[in-house]
Amino acid sequence: MNTPTLGPEVHGRQAALAVELSRPMRPRERLEISDLIVDYDPRTLVRRPVRQAEVVRRLEASGDAWGARFVGALPAKDGVLDEATCDAILVRAHTELQRLSEEFLQVDRIRRILSPLLTALRSRQVPGPYRIVDVGCGTGYLVRALAAFGRLGRDVKLLGCDMNVALVRHARALADEEHLDCELFAANAFTLAEPAHVFLSTGVLHHVRGDELARFFEGQRAAQAFIHFDTQPSWLSPIGSWIFHQARMREPLVRHDGVVSAARTHSRATLLRAAASTGFTCRSFDGASSWWEVLVRPLHAVIGVRAELFPTFEGALGPLAARLAEPS
């Protein structure tokens, strides 16, 4: 793995801690517990101790009394949160979150965009094999499901990257048990020895805050394209998220973070401005313009494709191309 040439990027759900704890708190900024209880250095991937009192302070300062009590009740030694406990919570949380991807048919959403993109790569004779990398893969559900059901072709290599070693270990065990042809790494997705052709993610973008969002996209300039899904930015999203998580989730951290994440999602304009730093042709996909569209399409995406590939990609999308929107 090469040394990163950019500043620290936030790639996975846990790597945001370094950013969150190192800068002044914005007034009443809502925080996700999963971003705070585990910390990996984004350059070296070395795990750093997390001081319980500091996390509690951050949550209290954001107005999150419940979150502060939750973290304050976790086991700690000499003021440092117990790593095994935090890892176990996050593995359980990501296992539950798989339900969200299953019920929202997220693998099919990705595949219906990824297949035309692969058509464009092949038509333009971009050399393969095509490396598809899931950023912040967690327990690897997207990569594993694409490996099992994606039918993407023998010239495609599926990889997942996350900075949380416990999550990647669990993902590898599941992939081995299921005899799937994919690779999962505890790694910085943007500094792999063999760079990606396409970057994917689901539910990662809202973890990347402030100036780090532009750096997140800048780290993808060497790729051919990216597809990043997240919750629709809407006043309705936190309400829908609360209903869904109360009905389908049992892990307290998941119920908490699911609602907070829906409130933190970026607007389409913000994502497209940040993505423009790649120099790709960038579009939003399934952006909602009314409350009922949020109900029908709870997720939206920002898609970026190299300019020379975009016309072929758009043509291969067929009727789905009507769901692309240019920056306003």
ABEGO torsion letter per residue (X at the ends): XBBBABBBBBABAAAAAAAAAABBBBBGBBBBAAAAABBBBAAAGBBBBBBAAAAAAAAAAAGBAAAAAAAAABBBBGGBBBAAAAAAAAAAAAAAAAAAAAAAGAAAAAAAAAAAAAAAAAAAGBBOBBBBBBBGAEAGAAAAAAAAAAGAEAABBBBBBBABAAAAAAAAAAAAAAGBBBBBBBBBAAABABBBABBBBBGAAAABBEAAAAAAAAAAAABABBBBBBBBBBAAAAAAAAAAAAAABABAAAAAAAAAAAAABBBAAAAAAAAAAAGBBBBBBGBBABAAAAAABABBBBBBBBAAAAAAAAAAAEAAAAABBBBX
